[in-house]
């Protein structure tokens, strides 16, 4: 996907090179194989750990709708300028381009309720407004500080371990997490959190609906930038959506898929809702809670 338009108006914080967050230098082992083992090998902890990992919306399980977000100015955050943070490696540059494009797409849609998120880069471990950031969590969104957290080494694992490489697959990661930001701004995340507290037996089902809506929002963004999509991009995105479906990940871990344990949706569901956003280009088509 041809994205080359980031500027200093985006909010970027770079935690790479700092001493680690609360998790310290040890933390969880990095890489998909370790991640799958931690996600599906701890019995009753499965719901919480799944919520932390792979495009998971960490803050959605911790509650909060983003109202207490830190308001930092554009430009220097974390001791580096935007240009310095975005030029560390090719993945950083891609992420900054995607953030700029997402801001430009969603600002007119959200109108007066829009506030841009910040993009936070970290390596191995870091610190978010929702607690410690660990590479094994995968990319996540924290509503408490309106931050999208990414260890760009994850993209290498995504390609090598999951077979979900390509620039559009990586843009889909950013667009999905940005979808959680839109949910926080609109109040949907908080409504779901309250519903989960009222009815814990439906917590997983509601989490799935939230994740699928974020997938659909990712498709809406891509549709709005259709002139920048290159041949093969949509296939990359749909392949990535398939590879992170709960059933596919459970099979990769050697376990029988159990729908009651899903928190992000099956591969078929994730592909369906991403495609719905791509085909419609309409956020109103993303009401996963009514389906």
C-alpha positions in Angstrom: 0.0 0.0 0.0 1.4 3.4 -1.0 1.5 5.4 2.2 4.1 8.1 2.3 2.5 11.1 3.9 3.3 11.2 7.6 4.2 14.6 9.0 5.1 16.1 12.4 1.4 16.5 13.3 1.2 12.8 14.4 1.9 11.9 18.0 4.8 9.4 18.5 6.5 8.3 21.6 9.6 6.1 21.5 10.5 3.9 24.4 13.1 1.9 22.6 16.5 2.0 24.4 15.0 2.8 27.8 15.1 0.5 30.8 12.2 -1.9 30.7 8.8 -1.3 32.1 7.2 -3.1 35.1 8.0 -6.4 33.4 11.7 -5.8 33.6 14.2 -7.4 31.3 12.7 -10.9 31.6 9.0 -10.8 31.0 7.3 -13.3 28.7 9.3 -15.1 26.0 9.1 -13.4 22.6 7.8 -15.0 19.4 4.6 -16.6 18.2 5.4 -20.1 19.4 5.9 -18.9 23.0 2.9 -16.7 22.6 0.6 -19.5 21.5 1.9 -21.6 24.4 1.1 -18.9 26.9 -2.2 -18.2 25.4 -3.5 -21.7 25.4 -1.6 -23.5 28.0 -2.7 -21.9 31.2 -6.2 -23.2 31.7 -8.4 -20.7 33.5 -6.1 -17.8 32.6 -6.9 -18.2 28.9 -9.5 -15.4 28.7 -7.2 -12.8 30.2 -4.1 -13.8 28.2 -5.9 -14.0 24.9 -7.2 -10.5 25.5 -3.7 -9.2 25.9 -2.3 -10.8 22.8 -2.3 -10.3 19.0 -4.3 -7.2 18.1 -6.0 -7.5 21.5 -7.1 -4.2 22.8 -5.4 -4.6 26.2 -7.4 -1.7 27.6 -10.7 -3.2 26.7 -10.3 -5.9 29.3 -9.0 -3.3 31.8 -11.9 -1.0 31.3 -11.9 2.7 30.6 -13.0 4.7 27.6 -10.0 7.0 27.1 -11.4 10.0 28.9 -8.3 10.3 31.1 -5.9 10.1 28.2 -2.6 12.1 28.5 -2.7 15.0 26.2 0.9 15.4 24.9 1.7 17.9 22.1 2.7 16.8 18.7 6.5 16.6 18.0 8.9 15.5 20.7 7.8 12.7 23.0 10.0 10.3 24.8 13.1 12.3 24.0 13.0 11.9 20.2 11.5 13.9 17.5 8.8 12.3 15.3 11.2 12.1 12.4 13.8 10.3 14.6 11.3 7.8 16.0 9.7 7.1 12.6 13.1 6.5 10.9 14.5 3.9 13.2 13.6 1.1 10.8 11.4 0.5 7.8 8.6 -0.9 10.0 8.6 2.3 12.1 8.3 4.4 9.0 5.4 2.3 7.7 3.6 2.6 11.1 4.0 6.4 11.1 2.7 6.6 7.5 -0.3 4.4 8.5 -1.0 6.5 11.6 -1.0 9.7 9.6 -3.4 8.2 7.0 -5.7 6.9 9.7 -5.9 10.3 11.4 -6.8 11.9 8.1 -9.4 9.3 7.4 -11.2 9.2 10.8 -11.0 12.9 11.7 -13.9 14.0 9.3 -15.9 10.9 10.2 -15.7 11.5 13.9 -16.0 15.3 13.6 -16.1 17.0 16.9 -15.4 13.9 19.0 -12.1 13.2 17.3 -8.8 13.1 19.2 -5.8 11.5 17.6 -4.1 8.6 19.4 -0.4 8.4 20.0 1.8 5.7 18.6 4.3 4.2 21.1 7.2 2.2 19.9 9.0 -0.1 22.4 11.4 -3.0 22.3 10.8 -6.2 24.3 9.2 -4.3 27.2 7.8 -0.9 27.9 5.3 0.9 30.0 1.7 1.9 29.0 -1.1 3.7 30.9 -2.6 0.2 31.2 0.5 -1.3 32.8 3.6 -3.1 31.5 4.0 -3.6 27.8 5.5 -6.9 26.7 6.5 -8.1 23.2 4.5 -11.3 23.7 1.3 -9.3 24.0 1.5 -8.3 20.4 0.3 -4.9 19.3 -2.4 -3.4 21.6 -4.4 -0.3 22.3 -4.5 1.3 25.8 -7.5 3.7 26.3 -6.1 5.2 29.5 -3.5 7.1 27.5 -5.0 6.7 24.0 -1.9 4.8 22.9 -1.3 2.2 20.2 1.7 0.1 21.4 3.9 -1.7 19.0 7.2 -3.6 19.2 8.1 -3.6 15.5 9.9 -6.9 15.9 6.4 -8.4 16.0 6.1 -7.8 12.3 9.1 -10.1 11.6 7.4 -12.8 13.7 4.1 -12.2 11.9 5.8 -12.9 8.6 8.1 -15.8 9.6 5.9 -17.6 12.2 2.4 -16.8 10.9 2.8 -16.5 7.2 1.2 -13.1 7.3 3.7 -10.8 5.8 3.4 -7.8 3.5 3.0 -4.1 4.0 -0.8 -4.2 3.9 -0.9 -6.9 6.5 1.1 -4.6 8.8 -1.1 -1.7 7.9 -4.1 -3.8 8.9 -2.5 -4.3 12.4 -2.3 -0.5 12.8 -5.8 0.0 11.4 -7.3 -2.6 13.7 -5.7 -1.0 16.8 -6.9 2.3 15.6 -10.4 0.8 15.4 -10.2 0.3 19.2 -9.3 4.0 19.5 -12.5 4.8 17.6 -14.5 2.5 19.9 -13.0 4.3 22.9 -13.9 7.8 21.5 -17.4 6.7 20.7 -18.0 5.1 24.1 -18.5 1.6 22.7 -15.6 0.1 24.6 -16.9 1.4 27.9 -20.4 0.1 27.1 -19.0 -3.3 26.4 -16.9 -3.3 29.5 -19.9 -2.5 31.6 -21.9 -5.2 29.9 -19.2 -7.7 30.6 -19.2 -6.8 34.3 -23.0 -7.2 34.4 -23.0 -10.5 32.6 -19.6 -12.3 33.0 -20.9 -15.3 31.1 -21.1 -13.2 27.9 -17.7 -11.6 28.4 -16.0 -13.6 25.6 -18.9 -13.1 23.2 -18.8 -9.4 23.7 -15.1 -9.3 23.3 -15.4 -11.1 20.0 -18.0 -8.5 18.8 -15.6 -5.7 19.8 -12.7 -7.2 18.0 -14.7 -7.9 14.8 -15.9 -4.3 14.8 -12.3 -3.1 14.9 -11.6 -5.4 11.9 -14.4 -3.8 10.1 -13.2 -0.3 10.9 -9.8 -1.4 9.5 -11.6 -2.2 6.3 -13.4 1.1 6.3 -10.1 2.9 6.4 -8.7 0.9 3.6 -11.7 1.6 1.5 -11.3 5.3 2.0 -7.7 5.0 0.7 -8.5 2.6 -2.2 -6.5 4.7 -4.6 -3.4 3.8 -2.6 -4.0 0.0 -2.6 -1.7 -2.1 -4.8 -2.3 -5.5 -6.4 -2.1 -8.2 -3.8 -2.8 -5.9 -0.8 -6.3 -7.1 -0.1 -5.1 -10.7 -0.2 -2.4 -9.9 2.3 -4.9 -8.3 4.7 -7.4 -11.2 4.4 -4.6 -13.7 4.9 -3.5 -11.9 8.1 -7.1 -11.8 9.3 -7.3 -15.6 8.7 -4.0 -16.3 10.5 -5.1 -14.5 13.7 -8.5 -16.2 14.0 -8.9 -17.9 17.4 -9.6 -21.3 15.8 -6.5 -21.1 13.6 -4.3 -20.2 16.5 -5.8 -22.9 18.7 -5.1 -25.5 15.9 -1.5 -24.1 15.6 -1.2 -24.8 19.4 -2.4 -28.4 18.9 -5.7 -27.8 20.6 -9.2 -28.4 19.4 -11.0 -25.0 18.7 -13.6 -24.3 21.3 -15.9 -21.4 20.3 -16.8 -20.6 23.9 -13.2 -19.7 24.5 -13.0 -17.3 21.5 -12.3 -13.7 22.4 -11.3 -12.3 19.0 -13.4 -14.3 16.5 -12.8 -17.2 14.1 -10.7 -16.8 11.0 -13.9 -16.8 8.9 -15.5 -14.1 11.1 -12.4 -11.8 11.0 -12.1 -12.1 7.2 -15.8 -11.5 6.8 -15.8 -8.3 8.8 -12.6 -6.9 7.4 -14.1 -7.5 3.9 -17.4 -5.9 4.9 -15.5 -2.7 5.8 -13.5 -2.9 2.6 -16.6 -3.4 0.5 -18.9 -0.9 2.2 -16.5 1.9 3.3 -19.2 2.7 5.8 -18.6 2.7 9.6 -22.4 2.2 10.0 -22.0 -1.2 8.3 -19.8 -2.3 11.2 -22.5 -2.9 13.8 -21.2 -6.3 14.9 -23.4 -6.2 18.0 -26.6 -6.3 16.0 -25.6 -9.3 13.9 
